[in-house]
């Protein structure tokens, strides 16, 4: 019996890893934003802003994940990937730029 093995396009594994990292990083930033700013929006007081240092330390994880997704999408694109790599690359760059800004300034920008 002969088995047929389909070869993956170049960079498919890197694209998949970049996509997963991008989704996890975006979810991480969203959870941190909700943790920091929803109590402020609901109560109108700034009593929960003592979480600032903790949230910004925890934001290093999603931020590093977005950097890694950017690098993986770029290397996958160089390996001959499709245009969907460009989307992951663009969304990673947007997340890297906007994630910390939205965490810092909160609902004033949203």
N, C-alpha and C positions, 0 to 999 in steps of 0.2 A: 504494500500500500504506500502510495506516495502522498505526502501531505503538502499542501500548498501554503506557503507562508507569504502573506502579503507584507511587502516592505512599506514602512511608514515614510512619509515625505521627510526630507531633512529638517531637523529642528522641531519636529512634532512634540517630542517630550518636553523640550524647553518651553514651547508655546503653552502646553497644558499646565506646566508648573507655574509659568508666569501668570496665566489666567487665574489659577487657584490662589496664588499669593495676592493678586490684585483684589479679588473678591474678599478674601479674608482681611486684608488691610483696610479696605473700605468699610467693612463691617466693624472692625476694631475701632476705627475713627468715629463711626456713627455711635457705637456704644459709649465711647468716652465722651462724646459731645452730649449725649443724652444724660449721662451721669453727672456731668458738670453743669449743664445749663437748664435742664428741665426743672429742677427745684427752684432755680432763680426765676424762671418764667411763671411757675405755678404760685409761688409765695410772694413774689415781688420784692423779696429781700435778697440781700447778697450774703446771707449766712452760710451758704454752702460753698462759697468760693474758697474756703480753706482747703478744698480738694485740689486747687490749682497745682501745687507741687506734685501731688501723687498722680494726677491725670497726665501731667506733662512727662513724668518719668515713665508711666505706662505707655505713652504715645510713641516711645522709642521703638517698640515692637512693630506696630503697623507702619511706621515710617521706614524702618529698615526693610520690612516686607515689600513696601512699594518700590524702594531702591532696587531690591533684588529682582522684582518683577520687571522693572525697567531694563535692567541688565540682561535678564533672560530673554525678554522680547526682542531686544536689540541684537543679541547673538543669534537668535532664531531667525530674525529677518536677514541677517548677513548670510546665514546658511542656506538661503533660498526659500524662505517661508513665504506665505501668501500675504495678502493685504490685511488679513485679520490680525497679524502681528503688529501692524501699524496702529490699529485701534487699541490694542493692549498697551503699546508704547505710549500713545497719546494720553490714554486714561491714567496711566501710571504717572506721567509727568504732571497732569492736572491734579491728581491726588497729592503728589509731593508738594505742589505749590499751595493748594487750597486747604489741605488737611490741618496743618499747624495754624494757618491764619484763622480758619473758622473756629478752631479750639480756643485760640487766644481772644478773639473779639466776640465770639458767641453770637447771640441773637441780633446784635447790631448790624451784622452783614447778611443775615438770613431774612 
